[in-house]
Amino acid sequence: MVAEDLPETNGRDNDENDRDKGKAGRKAKKGSFLREFPVIVVVALGLALLIKSFVVQAFYIPSGSMENTLQVNDRVLVNKLVYHVRDIARGDAIVFSGLDSWDDQEYTYEEPDNPVAKAFHWLSVQAGMAPNERDYVKRVIGIPGDTVKCCDSQGRVTVNGVPLDEKSYLYPGDVPSDRAFEVTVPAGRLWVMGDHRSLSRDSRYHMDDPGGGTIPMDKVIGRAFVIAWPFDHAKTLSIPDTFAQPKLGAGSPP
């Protein structure tokens, strides 16, 4: 009796089943990723918006009013939490909104009619890649209660009678101020000036406005604490030593 050879199909069938299962698994993973991707994007955007709104925001520098501390096209990071844990200090470089406060703009942006271009500009502003024409960056010179004056016999700005040594941050060749002034900073307000004094339209140019040139503290967005871009200009922004003089005093409560 001759034994019949059985077809050797079991091995091939198993291999094909494994391949089919592998393909099905890959398809399932791909489908799962495509379903999860929009959720990941929404969560990432939500976290970015949360950080921008409450923690740190990037700002674009469109003008030379703070040169050479800040250059045109620099991107600075602004700490929006710091003034919840400490008061605004003399010497801080701050970003604030000039809306309903300072009407003349150092930078003018012509808003496009195209809604797509409007949306793109808005996104660019949020990412710190384009300027917001109503936001300003200046250095705090006087806090509430301070008397800020220019100038003494040596042409220096004084705060509460104490002269400031501004050589470390003033634009080369600039004088501390080309116009005389004397102001006592009201409660809840700040006297601010740009480091490029001959180019900056700061508190000195708004003395006829409500507030006598000072800005409301509640319009301060935060403290510029680092230049993040370009990399070859990246650095932290510290308070100049001249503002540590004990004789300046503590100012009055904000």
PLY file of the C-alpha trace (Angstrom):
ply
format ascii 1.0
element vertex 254
property float x
property float y
property float z
element edge 253
property int vertex1
property int vertex2
end_header
0.00 0.00 0.00
1.51 3.31 -1.16
1.24 6.32 1.09
0.02 9.42 -0.72
2.00 12.63 -0.30
-0.05 15.34 1.45
0.17 18.90 0.02
2.57 21.05 2.00
0.26 24.03 2.36
0.15 24.57 6.11
3.43 26.50 6.26
2.50 28.79 3.35
-0.94 29.39 4.79
0.56 30.38 8.13
2.99 32.79 6.44
0.17 34.42 4.47
-1.95 34.71 7.63
0.95 36.39 9.43
1.44 38.83 6.57
-2.28 39.62 6.50
-2.29 40.19 10.24
0.77 42.43 9.94
-0.87 44.52 7.24
-4.05 44.77 9.26
-2.07 45.83 12.33
-0.22 48.52 10.40
-3.48 49.82 8.94
-5.03 49.91 12.41
-2.04 51.82 13.81
-2.14 54.26 10.89
-5.86 54.79 11.35
-5.39 55.30 15.06
-2.64 57.89 14.48
-4.77 59.79 11.94
-7.62 59.90 14.45
-5.34 61.05 17.27
-3.35 63.60 15.26
-6.00 66.37 15.34
-6.31 65.88 19.10
-2.53 66.20 19.49
-2.53 69.40 17.40
-5.39 70.92 19.39
-3.73 70.06 22.71
-0.38 71.48 21.53
-2.01 74.71 20.33
-3.95 74.97 23.58
-0.77 74.59 25.64
1.05 77.13 23.47
-1.82 79.61 23.86
-1.90 79.03 27.62
1.85 79.63 27.92
1.66 82.75 25.71
-1.29 84.16 27.61
-0.01 83.65 31.14
3.69 82.76 31.23
6.02 83.83 28.39
5.36 85.59 25.11
7.69 86.41 22.23
7.75 89.95 20.83
9.26 91.33 17.65
11.29 94.56 17.80
10.31 96.75 14.82
12.15 100.00 15.63
15.48 101.26 16.87
14.14 103.08 19.95
15.93 100.68 22.33
19.24 100.41 20.45
21.83 99.19 21.15
20.23 97.08 23.87
17.68 95.79 21.37
18.18 95.80 17.62
15.59 96.03 14.86
14.27 92.50 14.06
15.29 91.09 17.45
12.83 88.72 19.14
12.57 89.07 22.90
10.88 86.80 25.41
8.65 88.56 27.92
7.97 87.17 31.38
4.27 87.76 32.11
4.35 86.24 35.61
7.17 88.19 37.22
5.08 91.17 38.31
2.73 88.87 40.18
5.60 88.05 42.55
7.52 91.34 42.62
6.94 95.01 41.84
8.04 96.66 38.62
11.55 97.98 39.22
13.53 100.89 37.86
15.74 99.70 35.03
13.39 96.95 33.90
12.91 96.69 30.14
9.14 96.30 29.84
6.63 95.67 27.08
3.35 97.53 27.47
0.25 98.31 25.46
-0.10 101.89 24.29
-3.73 101.41 23.31
-5.80 104.37 24.60
-2.60 105.78 26.11
-0.01 106.67 23.47
-1.65 107.32 20.11
1.39 108.11 17.97
3.11 104.94 16.85
6.83 104.30 16.42
5.88 101.62 13.92
2.93 101.82 11.51
1.35 98.72 10.02
-1.18 98.95 7.21
-3.78 96.30 7.90
-4.60 94.22 4.80
-8.13 93.84 3.47
-7.58 90.17 2.71
-8.90 88.05 5.62
-6.25 85.39 4.98
-3.48 87.99 5.22
-5.10 89.36 8.39
-5.14 85.89 9.94
-1.52 85.27 8.91
-0.42 88.57 10.45
-2.30 87.79 13.67
-0.58 84.41 13.91
2.79 86.02 13.18
2.24 88.54 15.99
1.33 85.76 18.43
4.51 83.90 17.49
6.68 87.01 17.85
7.49 87.05 14.14
5.71 90.33 13.39
5.13 93.50 15.43
1.95 94.68 17.08
1.86 98.39 16.34
0.25 99.17 19.73
2.87 97.44 21.88
5.98 99.29 23.02
9.23 98.30 24.71
10.93 100.87 26.96
13.07 101.06 30.07
11.49 102.02 33.38
13.18 105.14 34.75
10.68 106.26 37.40
8.20 104.34 39.54
5.27 105.79 41.56
6.39 108.62 43.85
9.68 109.28 42.01
10.68 112.71 40.80
12.43 112.33 37.46
14.30 115.34 36.12
16.58 116.36 33.31
19.05 117.51 33.61
21.64 118.22 36.30
24.74 120.38 35.77
26.47 117.46 34.04
23.54 116.73 31.72
22.41 113.59 33.57
18.87 112.40 34.28
18.19 112.34 38.01
15.73 110.28 40.02
14.88 111.73 43.41
17.93 113.97 43.06
20.29 111.04 42.36
22.03 111.15 38.95
21.90 108.05 36.76
25.05 106.77 35.08
23.51 105.60 31.81
26.63 105.10 29.71
26.29 101.30 29.80
23.01 101.26 27.89
22.53 104.60 26.13
22.99 104.59 22.36
26.55 105.74 21.56
26.67 109.49 21.03
23.25 110.14 22.58
22.79 112.52 25.49
20.47 111.43 28.33
17.83 113.85 27.02
17.72 116.65 24.47
14.77 118.26 26.24
14.35 119.42 29.81
11.62 117.99 32.01
10.67 117.40 35.60
7.84 115.11 36.65
6.65 113.39 39.80
5.32 109.96 38.84
1.70 109.51 40.00
0.45 106.41 41.81
-0.18 103.49 39.50
1.98 104.88 36.70
5.55 104.70 35.30
7.98 107.05 33.56
9.67 105.18 30.69
12.37 106.04 28.18
14.06 104.31 25.26
17.79 103.62 25.30
18.19 105.33 21.90
17.09 108.70 23.29
17.41 110.64 20.06
15.09 108.20 18.28
12.67 107.15 21.03
9.26 108.79 21.33
8.88 107.96 24.99
7.40 109.62 28.09
9.14 112.90 27.24
7.05 113.25 24.08
3.73 112.61 25.83
3.86 115.17 28.62
0.79 116.93 27.23
-1.20 113.69 27.24
-3.32 112.52 30.19
-0.87 111.22 32.80
1.80 113.77 31.87
3.80 111.28 29.83
3.56 108.42 32.30
1.98 105.09 31.41
-0.51 103.03 33.46
1.04 100.10 35.29
-1.96 97.95 34.40
-0.97 98.27 30.71
2.36 96.52 31.34
2.40 93.11 29.62
5.60 91.89 31.21
9.37 92.18 31.55
11.64 91.54 28.56
14.23 89.22 30.06
16.09 87.64 27.14
16.85 88.20 23.46
15.99 84.86 21.88
16.71 85.65 18.24
18.98 86.08 16.35
21.28 83.62 18.08
24.40 85.75 17.59
22.70 88.53 19.57
21.07 86.32 22.20
21.57 87.45 25.79
19.76 88.06 29.05
18.49 91.56 29.81
19.57 92.54 33.30
18.90 95.73 35.24
21.81 98.19 34.87
23.89 98.74 38.01
23.04 102.43 38.27
19.50 101.55 39.39
20.87 99.73 42.44
21.95 102.99 44.12
20.46 102.97 47.66
19.86 106.71 47.60
17.27 106.31 44.86
14.84 105.14 47.55
12.00 102.69 47.33
9.42 104.97 45.75
5.88 105.14 47.01
3.38 102.23 46.97
2.12 101.57 43.42
0 1
1 2
2 3
3 4
4 5
5 6
6 7
7 8
8 9
9 10
10 11
11 12
12 13
13 14
14 15
15 16
16 17
17 18
18 19
19 20
20 21
21 22
22 23
23 24
24 25
25 26
26 27
27 28
28 29
29 30
30 31
31 32
32 33
33 34
34 35
35 36
36 37
37 38
38 39
39 40
40 41
41 42
42 43
43 44
44 45
45 46
46 47
47 48
48 49
49 50
50 51
51 52
52 53
53 54
54 55
55 56
56 57
57 58
58 59
59 60
60 61
61 62
62 63
63 64
64 65
65 66
66 67
67 68
68 69
69 70
70 71
71 72
72 73
73 74
74 75
75 76
76 77
77 78
78 79
79 80
80 81
81 82
82 83
83 84
84 85
85 86
86 87
87 88
88 89
89 90
90 91
91 92
92 93
93 94
94 95
95 96
96 97
97 98
98 99
99 100
100 101
101 102
102 103
103 104
104 105
105 106
106 107
107 108
108 109
109 110
110 111
111 112
112 113
113 114
114 115
115 116
116 117
117 118
118 119
119 120
120 121
121 122
122 123
123 124
124 125
125 126
126 127
127 128
128 129
129 130
130 131
131 132
132 133
133 134
134 135
135 136
136 137
137 138
138 139
139 140
140 141
141 142
142 143
143 144
144 145
145 146
146 147
147 148
148 149
149 150
150 151
151 152
152 153
153 154
154 155
155 156
156 157
157 158
158 159
159 160
160 161
161 162
162 163
163 164
164 165
165 166
166 167
167 168
168 169
169 170
170 171
171 172
172 173
173 174
174 175
175 176
176 177
177 178
178 179
179 180
180 181
181 182
182 183
183 184
184 185
185 186
186 187
187 188
188 189
189 190
190 191
191 192
192 193
193 194
194 195
195 196
196 197
197 198
198 199
199 200
200 201
201 202
202 203
203 204
204 205
205 206
206 207
207 208
208 209
209 210
210 211
211 212
212 213
213 214
214 215
215 216
216 217
217 218
218 219
219 220
220 221
221 222
222 223
223 224
224 225
225 226
226 227
227 228
228 229
229 230
230 231
231 232
232 233
233 234
234 235
235 236
236 237
237 238
238 239
239 240
240 241
241 242
242 243
243 244
244 245
245 246
246 247
247 248
248 249
249 250
250 251
251 252
252 253
